[in-house]
Amino acid sequence: MAHQFTPVGGELGELLQKTFTNYFRTAYIKVDGCILPENYKQFADAIENFEVRDDDIWVCSYPKTGTTWTQEMVWSIANDLNFERAKIPLPERFPYLEFSPMFEKTEIIRRNPGIVIPEYAMDSPGYASKMPSPRFIKTHLPFHLLPRQLRTGEKKPKILYVVRNPKDTCISFYHHCKLVEGYNGTFEEFYTLFLGESDHYGPFWMNVLGYWKNRKEHNILWLTYEDMKQDLCAEIWRTAIYLGNTLNKVQLSLLTEHLSFASMKANPAVNYEELIAKLHEMSQVKREGVFMRSGTTEQWKSFMAPELVERFDEWTEKHLKGTGLAL
């Protein structure tokens, strides 16, 4: 499939360019309707033609919906709770397929002589392609931009999709982008982009509904952040059944503790503190903060004005009408 690369135009395109670009990400484009860094062009063919394996396990999501949490749950279950091996940083054992297009490495290297960029960041599709089976792969790409072999059903890996209430997703993504992606705008500008379906990885509903519509044909396990917060044990159990693993009561208790917010936030293998420190060292981002910020649901109640809540709810209702999905 030949991808269509088009500019992000209009007032929202100008706002995106003003607030969301910097020396390591200079422009955005639409790739078959999805907004991604212009650097994606260099990796589009490698991702489209990526060799999928039937024993792969993929975790897919829109950013900041519980991805890291889900990755650690999935990896731990599939690796028989090997917490010693889980000390290996998550990006090494569960690579992010399109990580490399997110940052323009040439300028980073020029500004930081001697810097060593790991292969999982320098050439993420290449790194993932060389991993031994069974591989664990993360992506935020919408369903229609997944590798061809996966989309067409030629290969049949396990696919898990995690989703979150869009209001909380927007708030969490805003803080994340301020922390690690160099976003320099206000929250008002951010939610304007989000609701206008012109934010990084947007449109939100293109991502969510693309997986929702393909969930039966591709046997996708559907997870929600809210369900995981409400009853993590039950979601661990459901995930284990999907992956073909069994856990006894002791293992279930151990994994529930390992995946608690306090444990995840303190775990250097998953909390990205080293990455954030490196970004600050390179002056790539300047905002202070932590990758795992709140770990709560319904944070929108104390963060959004009633008028904005109403806008989000109307927007959500419009997109979910007739889909059978409730968020």
C-alpha positions in Angstrom: 0.0 0.0 0.0 1.4 3.4 -1.0 0.9 5.8 1.9 -0.6 9.3 1.3 1.5 12.0 2.8 -0.3 15.3 3.1 0.4 18.6 5.0 -1.5 19.5 8.2 -3.1 22.7 7.0 -5.4 25.4 8.3 -5.4 27.2 11.7 -4.9 23.9 13.6 -1.9 23.0 11.4 -0.4 26.4 12.3 -1.1 25.8 16.0 0.5 22.4 15.8 3.5 23.8 14.1 3.8 26.6 16.7 3.4 24.5 19.9 4.7 21.1 19.0 7.9 21.6 17.0 11.5 22.0 18.2 15.0 21.1 17.1 14.3 17.3 17.3 10.9 17.4 15.6 10.6 20.2 13.0 7.4 19.4 11.2 4.3 17.1 11.1 2.4 15.5 8.2 -0.7 13.4 7.8 0.1 9.8 7.0 -3.2 8.4 5.6 -5.0 10.8 7.9 -2.9 10.2 11.0 -0.7 13.1 12.3 2.9 12.0 12.7 6.3 13.7 12.6 7.5 14.3 9.1 10.5 12.0 9.9 8.0 9.1 9.6 8.5 9.2 5.8 12.0 7.6 6.3 10.5 4.6 8.1 7.1 4.2 6.5 8.2 1.4 4.1 10.1 -0.5 6.9 7.0 -0.4 9.1 4.6 -1.3 6.2 6.7 -4.2 5.2 7.8 -5.3 8.7 7.9 -9.1 9.0 5.3 -10.1 11.6 5.4 -13.5 13.3 2.5 -15.6 14.4 3.9 -15.8 17.9 4.4 -12.1 18.4 2.5 -10.3 21.1 1.5 -6.7 20.2 0.3 -4.0 22.6 -1.5 -1.2 20.7 -2.9 2.0 22.0 -3.3 5.7 21.7 -0.6 7.4 23.8 -1.2 7.8 27.6 -4.0 5.3 27.9 -2.1 2.7 30.1 0.3 1.4 27.6 3.4 1.0 29.9 1.2 -0.7 32.5 -0.2 -3.1 30.0 3.2 -3.9 28.5 4.6 -4.8 31.9 1.5 -6.9 32.7 1.7 -8.8 29.4 5.5 -9.3 29.5 5.4 -10.6 33.1 2.6 -13.1 32.4 4.2 -14.4 29.2 7.6 -14.7 30.9 6.3 -16.6 34.0 6.8 -13.7 36.3 10.5 -13.5 35.8 11.1 -10.4 37.8 14.8 -10.7 37.5 14.7 -10.4 33.7 12.1 -7.7 34.1 14.9 -5.5 35.4 16.0 -5.1 31.8 14.6 -1.7 30.6 11.2 -2.1 29.1 12.2 -0.5 25.7 14.8 -3.2 25.2 12.5 -6.1 25.9 9.3 -4.6 24.6 10.3 -2.2 21.8 8.2 0.7 20.4 7.9 0.0 16.7 7.8 3.6 15.5 10.1 5.1 18.1 12.8 6.1 15.6 10.5 8.5 13.6 9.6 10.4 16.7 13.0 12.2 16.9 15.2 13.5 14.2 18.5 12.0 15.3 20.9 14.0 13.0 20.4 17.2 14.9 20.5 15.5 18.3 23.8 13.9 17.5 25.2 17.2 16.1 24.3 19.0 19.3 25.5 16.3 21.6 28.9 14.9 20.3 29.7 11.5 21.7 26.1 10.6 22.5 25.3 6.9 22.2 21.7 6.3 21.0 20.6 2.8 21.6 19.5 0.7 18.5 15.9 0.5 19.8 15.7 4.3 19.3 18.1 4.7 16.3 16.4 2.0 14.2 13.3 0.7 16.0 11.9 -1.4 13.2 15.3 -3.0 12.6 15.8 -3.7 16.3 12.4 -5.3 16.6 12.9 -7.4 13.5 16.0 -9.0 15.0 14.5 -9.9 18.4 14.2 -13.6 19.2 10.7 -15.1 19.4 8.4 -14.6 21.1 8.7 -10.9 20.5 6.8 -8.2 22.4 6.1 -5.1 20.3 4.4 -1.8 21.2 2.8 0.7 18.8 0.6 3.8 19.0 -0.2 3.6 15.2 -3.8 3.3 14.1 -4.9 -0.1 12.8 -4.7 1.0 9.2 -1.0 1.9 9.6 0.1 -1.4 11.1 2.4 -3.7 9.1 0.6 -5.2 6.1 1.0 -8.8 7.2 -0.8 -8.0 10.5 -3.6 -5.9 8.9 -4.4 -8.5 6.2 -4.4 -11.4 8.6 -1.5 -13.1 6.8 0.1 -13.4 10.2 -1.9 -13.8 13.3 -0.1 -12.6 16.4 -1.7 -11.8 19.7 -3.0 -8.2 19.8 -4.1 -6.4 22.9 -5.6 -2.9 22.8 -5.9 -0.6 25.8 -8.1 2.5 25.8 -8.9 5.2 28.3 -11.6 7.9 28.8 -10.7 10.6 26.3 -10.8 13.4 28.9 -8.2 11.7 31.1 -6.3 10.7 28.0 -6.1 14.4 26.9 -4.9 15.6 30.3 -2.3 12.8 30.7 -1.0 13.3 27.1 -0.7 17.0 27.7 1.6 16.5 30.7 3.5 13.8 28.9 4.1 16.1 25.8 5.3 18.9 28.1 7.7 16.5 29.8 9.3 14.6 27.0 8.1 15.8 23.6 9.0 19.5 23.8 5.4 20.8 23.7 5.5 24.5 24.6 1.8 25.5 24.4 -1.0 25.8 27.0 -3.5 23.2 28.0 -6.2 25.2 26.1 -4.1 25.0 22.9 -3.5 21.3 23.6 -7.2 20.4 24.0 -8.0 22.5 21.0 -5.7 20.3 18.9 -7.0 17.2 20.6 -10.7 18.0 20.0 -9.8 19.3 16.5 -8.2 15.9 15.7 -4.9 17.6 15.0 -2.7 16.5 17.8 0.3 14.2 17.6 -1.0 10.7 16.7 -4.5 12.2 16.2 -7.3 11.8 15.5 -8.0 9.9 18.7 -11.2 8.3 17.4 -9.4 7.1 14.3 -7.1 5.1 16.5 -9.7 3.8 19.0 -12.5 2.9 16.5 -10.0 1.4 14.0 -9.1 -1.3 16.5 -12.7 -1.6 17.8 -14.0 -2.4 14.3 -11.3 -5.0 13.8 -11.4 -6.6 17.2 -13.4 -9.7 16.3 -11.8 -10.5 13.0 -8.3 -10.1 14.5 -9.1 -11.6 17.9 -8.0 -8.4 19.7 -8.2 -8.4 23.5 -9.9 -5.1 24.5 -8.7 -3.6 27.8 -9.6 -0.3 29.4 -7.5 1.7 31.9 -10.6 2.1 34.1 -11.2 -1.6 34.3 -7.6 -2.2 35.3 -7.8 0.4 38.0 -11.1 -1.0 39.3 -10.1 -4.7 39.4 -6.5 -5.3 38.4 -6.6 -8.9 39.5 -9.5 -9.7 37.2 -7.8 -8.0 34.2 -4.5 -9.9 34.9 -6.5 -13.1 34.9 -8.4 -12.2 31.7 -5.1 -11.3 30.0 -3.4 -14.5 31.1 -6.2 -16.6 29.7 -5.9 -14.7 26.4 -2.2 -15.3 26.3 -2.6 -19.0 27.1 -1.0 -18.8 30.5 -2.2 -19.9 33.9 -1.5 -18.1 37.2 -2.0 -19.5 40.7 -3.2 -17.4 43.6 0.3 -16.6 44.8 1.5 -15.5 41.3 -1.6 -13.4 40.9 -1.0 -11.6 44.2 2.7 -11.1 43.3 1.9 -9.7 39.9 -0.8 -7.4 41.3 1.7 -5.9 43.7 4.4 -5.6 41.0 1.9 -3.7 38.8 0.6 -1.4 41.5 1.1 2.3 40.8 3.6 2.7 43.7 5.7 -0.2 42.4 5.6 0.9 38.8 6.5 4.5 39.7 9.5 3.3 41.7 10.7 0.7 39.1 13.6 2.1 37.0 12.9 -0.5 34.3 9.6 1.1 33.5 9.5 4.6 34.9 11.7 6.2 32.2 13.5 8.3 34.7 16.8 7.7 33.0 15.4 8.8 29.7 13.9 12.0 31.2 17.2 12.8 32.9 19.1 12.3 29.5 16.6 14.6 27.7 17.2 17.3 30.3 21.0 16.8 30.0 20.7 17.4 26.3 18.4 20.4 26.8 15.9 18.5 24.6 13.2 19.3 27.1 13.1 21.7 30.1 10.0 20.9 32.1 10.4 19.1 35.4 8.2 16.1 36.2 7.8 12.4 36.2 6.7 9.9 33.5 4.2 8.2 35.9 2.4 11.2 37.2 -0.9 10.4 38.8 -2.2 6.9 37.9 -5.8 7.8 38.7 -9.1 7.9 36.9 -11.5 10.8 36.5 -8.7 13.4 37.0 -10.7 15.5 34.6 -13.1 16.3 37.4 -10.6 18.6 39.1 -8.8 19.7 35.9 -11.5 20.7 33.4 -14.1 23.4 33.5 -17.7 22.2 33.2 -18.0 23.8 29.8 -15.0 21.8 28.5 -16.4 18.6 30.0 -19.6 19.2 28.1 -17.6 19.7 24.8 -15.7 16.5 25.4 -18.9 14.5 26.2 -20.7 15.8 23.1 -17.6 15.0 20.9 -17.4 11.5 22.4 -21.2 10.9 21.9 -21.0 11.9 18.3 -18.1 9.5 17.5 -19.4 6.6 19.5 -23.0 6.7 18.3 -23.9 3.4 16.7 -20.5 1.7 17.4 -21.5 -0.3 20.5 -18.5 1.1 22.4 -18.9 3.1 25.6 -16.0 5.0 27.2 
